[in-house]
Amino acid sequence: QVQLVESGGGLVQAGGSLRLSCAASGTIRRINDMGWYRQAPGKQRELVASITSGGSTNYADSVKGRFIISRDNFKNTVYLQMNSLKFEDTAVYYCLADIVAGTTGGYWGQGTQVTVSS
């Protein structure tokens, strides 16, 4: 069974940095695109950043120049380096991975809370 486990969330002051990690485990044949989404209270879940297996990246306009997504294909892990954090970055952050496994499809992590104090 495939699982995605996130870590690295927490409380940080505005202007600070955090690094999120999301590790996939289980019987995995291949991982295609991986991404980070976030959901703030009362708002819809939105894409923050995504990365292909080849390393091509895509960012939401609101995080361009501040966040960096990367991945380690050997560790089946995706990272999100978040710099210059703003109060409006406060949300639960989820990772999503398109995984080829016994059951192929999109897998979500459980979410990790990021709180930025102003």
C-alpha positions, 0 to 999 in steps of 0.5 A: 500500500502506498503512503505519503507522509509529510513533515516540516510544518510549524509556526514561523514569524513573517519573513522566516523560512520552512522546509516541507518534506513528503516521502512516498513509501510502499510498492512503487513502480514509478512516480510521475508528477509531484506537487504541493497544494495548500488550503487556508480556512474557508478557502479552496485547496490551491496548487502551490508548486509542482515538479515533473519526474524530469525536474520541470517546475511550475509555481503559483504566482503568489509564491514565485521567487519565494518557494522552491520545489525539488525532489529526490527520485531515489528517496521518492521524496518531494520538498518545498523550501519556503522563504520570505513567508507571509501571513497569507501563506498560513494554511494546511499544506498537502503533497500530491503524487501521481504514482504507478503502483498496484493501484495507480493514480493520485495519492495525497499526504495527510497534510501539515500545518504551516502558520505564519505569525505577522 
